């Protein structure tokens, strides 16, 4: 079994997109059968799915506004996972 620090995304800030208006931005800790654990996360329910893109771009430019210490995102909610550094800032 590998240690957490051996994971390629461990400690990096990632964006988890969902099918609905919710978006997660936080520091990737680890992934297991229950889901993905994020630390120091920003969990937002945007008013519309289209509102997520500008919000994520703003976060890429100015940083993450933490509102949750840690959260486990179930695999069933995850549509995509990307590094925040891959997002083009506004």
Backbone as JSON, one array per atom type, in Angstrom:
{
  "sequence": "XXXXXXXXXXXXXXXXXXXXXXXXXXXXXXXXXXXXXXXXXXXXXXXXXXXXXXXXXXXXXXXXXXXXXXXXXXXXXXXXXXXXXXXXXX",
  "N": [[0.84, -1.18, 0.0], [0.55, 2.2, -0.85], [1.91, 5.23, 0.51], [0.23, 8.28, 1.54], [1.61, 10.57, 0.61], [2.79, 9.69, -1.7], [1.0, 9.86, -3.74], [0.09, 11.24, -6.9], [-1.45, 13.64, -6.98], [-1.54, 14.53, -4.38], [-1.69, 17.1, -2.04], [-1.96, 19.08, -3.92], [-3.92, 21.76, -5.3], [-7.14, 21.25, -6.41], [-9.92, 21.14, -8.74], [-13.14, 20.0, -8.49], [-15.69, 19.1, -10.49], [-19.24, 18.93, -10.8], [-22.34, 17.45, -11.97], [-24.44, 19.12, -11.41], [-25.1, 22.41, -9.99], [-23.07, 22.57, -8.09], [-19.68, 23.03, -7.07], [-16.4, 22.02, -6.18], [-13.43, 23.15, -4.71], [-10.26, 22.53, -3.66], [-7.54, 21.31, -1.56], [-6.13, 18.37, -2.6], [-6.21, 15.4, -0.79], [-6.47, 12.5, -0.44], [-7.73, 9.59, -2.21], [-10.27, 7.17, -1.99], [-12.34, 4.2, -1.8], [-14.76, 5.37, -1.01], [-14.69, 8.01, -1.9], [-13.28, 11.24, -2.76], [-11.04, 12.96, -0.76], [-10.87, 16.24, 0.24], [-8.98, 18.94, 1.51], [-9.08, 22.06, 3.32], [-11.11, 23.38, 1.77], [-13.21, 24.96, -0.72], [-16.51, 24.99, -1.05], [-19.1, 25.38, -3.21], [-22.37, 26.21, -4.2], [-23.43, 27.19, -7.08], [-25.61, 29.55, -8.69], [-26.4, 28.7, -11.18], [-25.47, 26.16, -13.53], [-23.84, 27.22, -15.54], [-22.62, 29.33, -14.24], [-20.48, 28.36, -12.89], [-18.02, 28.24, -14.32], [-16.96, 30.99, -14.62], [-16.59, 31.45, -11.88], [-14.69, 29.51, -11.09], [-12.54, 30.3, -12.68], [-12.03, 32.8, -11.54], [-11.19, 31.96, -9.02], [-8.85, 30.66, -9.77], [-7.32, 32.82, -10.44], [-7.28, 34.53, -8.11], [-7.14, 32.89, -5.87], [-8.19, 30.39, -3.43], [-11.16, 30.52, -1.55], [-11.49, 29.41, 1.39], [-14.03, 27.53, 2.94], [-14.58, 25.24, 4.2], [-13.11, 22.83, 6.27], [-12.46, 20.11, 5.75], [-13.62, 17.73, 3.39], [-15.37, 14.96, 2.1], [-15.83, 13.97, -1.1], [-18.2, 12.22, -2.77], [-17.72, 9.62, -5.2], [-19.84, 9.37, -6.94], [-20.76, 11.94, -7.39], [-18.79, 13.21, -8.84], [-17.88, 14.66, -11.84], [-15.74, 15.68, -13.24], [-12.21, 16.11, -12.58], [-9.7, 18.37, -12.04], [-6.49, 19.99, -11.95], [-6.2, 23.08, -10.29], [-4.33, 24.83, -11.24], [-4.33, 24.34, -13.95], [-6.4, 25.72, -14.99], [-7.47, 28.46, -16.87], [-6.97, 31.7, -15.83], [-9.23, 34.44, -15.21]],
  "CA": [[0.0, 0.0, 0.0], [1.35, 3.41, -0.93], [1.64, 6.29, 1.48], [-0.49, 9.4, 0.95], [2.48, 11.52, -0.08], [3.2, 9.12, -2.97], [-0.04, 10.1, -4.73], [0.5, 12.36, -7.77], [-2.19, 14.88, -6.71], [-1.52, 14.85, -2.95], [-1.23, 18.44, -1.69], [-2.24, 20.05, -4.99], [-5.27, 22.3, -5.31], [-7.88, 20.7, -7.55], [-11.31, 21.52, -8.95], [-14.02, 18.87, -8.77], [-16.93, 19.57, -11.07], [-20.38, 18.02, -10.68], [-23.35, 17.65, -13.01], [-25.31, 20.21, -10.98], [-24.46, 23.71, -9.77], [-22.04, 22.52, -7.05], [-18.28, 22.88, -7.45], [-15.48, 21.88, -5.06], [-12.05, 23.53, -4.97], [-9.53, 22.3, -2.42], [-6.28, 20.58, -1.6], [-6.33, 16.92, -2.69], [-5.51, 14.62, 0.23], [-6.41, 11.14, -0.97], [-8.94, 9.02, -2.8], [-10.51, 5.78, -1.63], [-13.59, 3.69, -2.38], [-15.87, 6.26, -0.67], [-14.63, 9.26, -2.63], [-12.06, 12.05, -2.77], [-10.96, 13.83, 0.41], [-10.26, 17.54, 0.04], [-8.68, 19.73, 2.7], [-9.12, 23.51, 3.12], [-11.89, 23.44, 0.53], [-14.28, 25.91, -1.0], [-17.65, 24.25, -1.61], [-20.06, 26.39, -3.64], [-23.52, 25.92, -5.05], [-23.65, 28.36, -7.92], [-27.02, 29.71, -9.05], [-26.63, 27.96, -12.42], [-24.29, 25.4, -13.96], [-23.0, 28.13, -16.33], [-21.92, 30.26, -13.34], [-19.3, 27.71, -12.31], [-16.8, 28.55, -15.06], [-16.37, 32.26, -14.17], [-16.17, 31.35, -10.48], [-13.45, 28.74, -11.04], [-11.49, 31.16, -13.24], [-11.72, 33.82, -10.52], [-10.41, 31.26, -8.0], [-7.52, 30.42, -10.33], [-6.6, 34.1, -10.44], [-7.13, 35.15, -6.79], [-6.97, 31.91, -4.82], [-9.35, 29.67, -2.92], [-11.78, 31.06, -0.34], [-11.82, 28.24, 2.2], [-15.2, 27.57, 3.82], [-14.72, 23.9, 4.76], [-11.81, 22.27, 6.62], [-12.26, 18.86, 5.02], [-14.86, 17.18, 2.86], [-15.25, 13.78, 1.24], [-16.71, 14.1, -2.27], [-18.48, 10.87, -3.27], [-17.43, 9.4, -6.62], [-21.07, 9.52, -7.72], [-20.94, 13.38, -7.71], [-17.66, 13.72, -9.62], [-17.94, 14.63, -13.3], [-14.35, 15.86, -13.65], [-11.25, 16.56, -11.57], [-8.56, 19.02, -12.69], [-5.67, 20.87, -11.12], [-6.59, 24.49, -10.43], [-3.29, 25.49, -12.04], [-4.62, 24.11, -15.36], [-7.51, 26.58, -15.36], [-7.07, 29.79, -17.32], [-7.52, 32.74, -14.96], [-9.93, 35.55, -15.88]],
  "C": [[0.88, 1.24, 0.0], [0.96, 4.4, 0.15], [0.94, 7.43, 0.77], [0.41, 10.31, 0.14], [3.01, 10.98, -1.4], [2.18, 9.35, -4.08], [0.32, 11.31, -5.58], [-0.22, 13.68, -7.49], [-2.13, 15.32, -5.25], [-0.93, 16.24, -2.72], [-1.49, 19.49, -2.74], [-3.68, 20.53, -4.91], [-5.96, 21.85, -6.6], [-9.3, 21.27, -7.58], [-12.09, 20.26, -9.27], [-15.34, 19.45, -9.25], [-17.99, 18.49, -10.92], [-21.36, 18.31, -11.8], [-24.27, 18.83, -12.68], [-24.55, 21.5, -10.77], [-23.34, 23.71, -8.73], [-20.65, 22.32, -7.64], [-17.44, 22.85, -6.18], [-14.09, 22.32, -5.51], [-11.3, 23.34, -3.66], [-8.26, 21.51, -2.65], [-6.55, 19.08, -1.56], [-5.54, 16.24, -1.6], [-5.35, 13.18, -0.23], [-7.76, 10.72, -1.52], [-9.05, 7.58, -2.34], [-11.85, 5.35, -2.21], [-14.8, 4.57, -2.07], [-15.86, 7.56, -1.47], [-13.28, 9.93, -2.53], [-12.1, 12.99, -1.56], [-10.2, 15.1, 0.04], [-10.07, 18.22, 1.38], [-8.75, 21.21, 2.33], [-9.88, 23.85, 1.84], [-12.88, 24.6, 0.5], [-15.37, 25.12, -1.7], [-18.71, 25.28, -1.94], [-21.17, 25.76, -4.46], [-23.79, 27.19, -5.83], [-25.13, 28.4, -8.32], [-27.38, 28.97, -10.33], [-25.34, 27.23, -12.79], [-23.32, 26.31, -14.71], [-22.18, 29.08, -15.46], [-20.65, 29.65, -12.75], [-18.01, 28.13, -13.01], [-16.2, 29.89, -14.65], [-15.87, 32.19, -12.73], [-14.84, 30.61, -10.36], [-12.3, 29.56, -11.61], [-11.07, 32.25, -12.25], [-10.87, 33.18, -9.41], [-9.0, 30.97, -8.48], [-6.68, 31.69, -10.28], [-6.28, 34.59, -9.02], [-6.92, 34.17, -5.65], [-8.29, 31.36, -4.33], [-9.85, 30.32, -1.64], [-12.31, 29.88, 0.47], [-13.08, 28.48, 3.03], [-15.45, 26.22, 4.48], [-13.33, 23.34, 5.05], [-11.48, 21.01, 5.84], [-13.61, 18.32, 4.58], [-14.54, 15.99, 1.97], [-16.28, 13.92, 0.14], [-16.95, 12.7, -2.81], [-18.2, 10.78, -4.78], [-18.66, 9.64, -7.48], [-21.34, 10.98, -8.1], [-19.92, 13.89, -8.71], [-17.9, 13.54, -11.13], [-16.52, 14.8, -13.86], [-13.52, 16.36, -12.48], [-10.06, 17.11, -12.34], [-7.75, 19.8, -11.67], [-6.13, 22.31, -11.35], [-5.58, 25.23, -11.3], [-3.49, 25.29, -13.54], [-5.72, 25.03, -15.89], [-6.97, 27.95, -15.77], [-7.76, 30.84, -16.45], [-8.21, 33.82, -15.8], [-9.11, 36.8, -15.87]]
}
